[in-house]
Every structure is written in structure tokens, then in C-alpha cells.
């Protein structure tokens, strides 16, 4: 049974199918375009890295290449049973899950130095599956090793959720900033690494994305952290500083 | 070896023109562009940096139809191994020919419109693909090959098979154009599919994509995508004929089929296995494809509430609600907009 579940979403060039055969469930990703092929190769590397950290005792590969030539690639990823929360609920309603994801992030992203931590590049509520075994991060299409300062993906998740909470509003609510601050404290307490996002976190996250646009190429516009305007950035970073003291 | 045999046979049977396109006895004309527009476009194309840039400059409205990578998703349903020889009937500008060639050993693209094939030849050169050949021929006149193909593509073509004469879509679609037809459209379509069947090897597969006759939108008064008339696809053929004759001066010949009728046709022709898929919002730019025997698990709406300008439109919101109601909750899969059939001979 083959079912198309996503086709070139957010301007990428990847086709995603759900595939079930003999009670084995997989996700199939394929592309015949150069950008799509590159992204799928990143996904393979991402899964390899994540598997080594998250499932070190697993004997089978979670992600396998089925076809790979100059013009076409097709991979198979083991389907993870579980629950996906709605990303559109925003930072407050998703706060419990956000804390769990941040803890998971801090546990997995250990053992690197300076600004050379692995980058997921699209850590979003929509790319997290929860089940009885905990948190599982999926969709590694923007993965890169030695690419980012500690915390980048976690901050990216937080600002994505804040953006969905605020929608058309200019200012965040105090309760939304509280969730943000609790999460930031979690990130800061988990690593002795210097934090690039310590001061003016939203401004710094945006700056990192803009100066490293090569990781996202033509899909950079999909990152909610970039959707905040200058005024909102000033207000949010100021509120974080103010309420943190 | 198989690929070499197919190429040798095609080359023995057809002459090549100056554009390296094999030419049959009876070309025709079916295009979104008028003939004079196509003449100008081909002239422009010859000096353009690439086919893609030429289209963006001259006809950006057709960019997605030709180049969108969304179009190739359905090919995954064929579960290709990579060593297949394929034939793409009615390949036009190569929306599936190019991605199919990237997945397989060899593709023969067949189309009756030489202009479209010249454009496609340029695309092939741009992509540096060496495993495609092109044949200009009327699909109803195509020969039976001795060397059979592993895969046949009939993508948005079956409903046009009963048409005859030159079709410049802008002047033809929904326009008064008196024509007489002396044959039954279904018989024409079956005769074509029999030829497709006979050109497949004993384990060959057919990929056929077509709109569903009972697409839910047809009941809401959306116009038939081929004749541009309301209700013609869902009404009895005789009534549809009557309306078509009155409104556009010609009978209704672009026959579509329901899931079960299409399956029966393919089975009667001789295909051993026919797997049907429901396709949303259509087979050209699919967002969701599900096996017909399944209950549309995981269905989410494929109709956007906003138009291209980003404005929310009441008609679209209504369509979205109806779509969700019919397919997410009522599982009325027989009303899906499009059908993809994967038919296996062996």
C-alpha cells in the first residue's frame, strides 16, 4: 500500500509516500531534482547521526537508500508510530511538549564544541513524534554537521511557536514570554558552551539564519523566526531581557 | 540489449527530421498554444539559453504545467526498478517524460504535435539526458512494436483520444466549433488502449491518469475540464451530447469514467491486475493519493481557501468544507477528483 502524503511541500522538490507492506511501515522520499536530491542526502546523514545518538543500540538502519543515481534518489525511513501535535496551537498550549522537546534536544546535542553543533534546520512541532518511548525528531532534510551554535534548533522551535501564538498581534503576552523564558533557562542550564543567543535571542536567531542561508536555500522563507518584523523583534527581545531579571 | 533492440526497431521504422525527432505518417495538432504562437515560440526557443527560460519569458502561465516537480509524484506508484524501457503516449512538453527517464533505462515520448516535441527535445538537451527518443505520430495510428515496452504512460490522454482534427486549445475549449463524429468515443478509447496493451511485454505495466467522471466538483456546477460545459461528465451520454451540440456545435466525446467503469475497461482489455488510486486535488498536481480500496486514511483538505493573491474566497472555503465532509468524514472515495490506474499485464 503506497499513499502520497506530501508533495513538494513548502516549495521543496521531494515527494513523500507512506508505504505499508507485510506489516512493515515506512516513509518513502524521492526526488529527481538536484535540490531535492541534495536534501534527501542530507536527510540520510541526519538520520545516521540521530540514530547514533537517539537509538545507539538499534541494529537496523532507520533510513536506507533504495535508489541513488545522478538524477534520482529514493530512500526508505522506518515509520515511527506515535502522535503529532498541532503546530498551530502555539507556545502556550504546546508548552508541556515544548519543555520535553527542549530536554530531548539538550540530551541529544551534547559532546560538541563552540559553534560546531549539528543543525536540524527545521525543528518544529510538526517534525516531532511522541510515543511511549518519548520524543522522536523526524525530517532531517536540512541537516548539517558542525554547523550551528548550541541551542539554535531549540530557539528556532520556540520562535516558531511564539509566531503561531501571536499571529497578527504586535506584542506577545506575558504568559507566552514566561514559557519562552522557562525554555531558555532549560537550554542555558544544560550546557557550559557559550551561548550565541544569550543577548537578543530573536535578533540573533534571525541573524544566524540570514548569514547561513546556504542551509535552507530557496526554502528559507518557510522559517517562522524570519516572519517577525523589526518592531516585533525589538519588543520580544526587550521583554525577554526585562522579565528575565 | 532490450533498450538497443527498441531503439533499433524505432529507427528502422521511422525517419528522423532535422530536430532529431522521429516522424510518423500522420502528425496532428493539439496544443495549449495556437499554431502561429508555437511557430514564434520555437523560433525564440532556438536562441534562448534554455527551454525553462524561454517558457518563463514567453508563457510563464504554463511554467507549472511543464516544469512543476509535483507532476511526477504518481510515477512512484509504478515501483520502478530502474532498468525499464518505457513509452509515454501523448508526452507533450515532457512533464512525465523527463522524470521517467531519470528513473528508468529508456523512454520513447510520442506526441502528434511536432512543436511540443521540438520544445521537449530542447529540454532533454538542457538536462543532458541521453535515454529519450521522440516520435511524432497520431496516437490512433501508432504501430505495434515487435520489441515490447515494460512501462506505458497514458497521462491525461485517454479522454482526448476520440477527438479529431487540429486542436488549438484556446480557440477550442468551450468554443463553438462545428464537428461531426461518426464513431463511439468509448470504442475509440478501447481500440487505443488495446494498442497500448499489445505494446507492453508480458510483465508490462500501464500508468493511466484521468479525471473521475463523478468528481464531486462536477455536481457543484464546476465546468467539465475538457468541454467547458457544466454537468456534461455526470449526465447520461446522450443528454451530454445534446447539450454539447447545442452549446458548442459538436458532440460530447471526451468521455470520462468512474472508478469501476475504468477498472472494467482495463480488465476487459486483458490486464491481469488493476490497482486504482484516488487522487486529490487532481492527477496533474497531486497533493494526496490513496489506494482506492482503502478508506482515505490521513486525508486532509487539498483545496486552498486563499487564491493566488492570498485573498480568502468564499467559493474556495465552500469547496474546502465540502471536500472535508465528503472525504475525511463520509469517505465517499468514488467522488474523488481524479483516478490513477496502475494496470499490470502479468
Contacts between the chains, C-beta under 8 A, distances in Angstrom:
chain1	res1	chain2	res2	distance
A	1	B	291	5.6
A	1	B	294	6.6
A	2	B	76	6.8
A	2	B	77	5.9
A	2	B	79	7.6
A	2	B	289	7.9
A	2	B	291	7.2
A	3	B	288	7.9
A	3	B	289	6.6
A	3	B	290	5.1
A	3	B	291	6.8
A	3	B	294	7.4
A	3	B	297	7.3
A	3	B	298	6.9
A	4	B	73	5.5
A	4	B	74	8.0
A	4	B	76	7.7
A	4	B	286	5.9
A	4	B	287	7.5
A	4	B	288	5.9
A	4	B	289	3.7
A	4	B	290	7.6
A	5	B	288	7.2
A	5	B	298	6.3
A	6	B	287	8.0
A	7	B	70	5.2
A	7	B	73	4.8
A	7	B	285	7.8
A	7	B	286	5.9
A	7	B	287	5.6
A	8	B	68	7.5
A	8	B	69	5.5
A	8	B	70	4.9
A	13	B	69	4.4
A	15	B	69	7.8
A	15	B	72	7.2
A	15	B	73	4.4
A	15	B	76	6.2
A	17	B	76	5.9
A	18	B	298	7.2
A	28	B	76	6.9
A	30	B	76	5.8
A	31	B	69	7.4
A	32	B	69	7.4
A	32	B	72	6.5
A	32	B	98	8.0
A	32	B	99	4.8
A	32	B	102	4.2
A	32	B	103	6.7
A	33	B	69	5.4
A	36	B	69	7.0
A	67	B	82	6.2
A	67	B	103	7.7
A	69	B	82	7.7
A	69	B	102	7.9
A	71	B	102	3.8
A	71	B	127	7.9
A	71	B	129	7.6
A	72	B	102	4.6
A	72	B	103	5.3
A	74	B	76	7.8
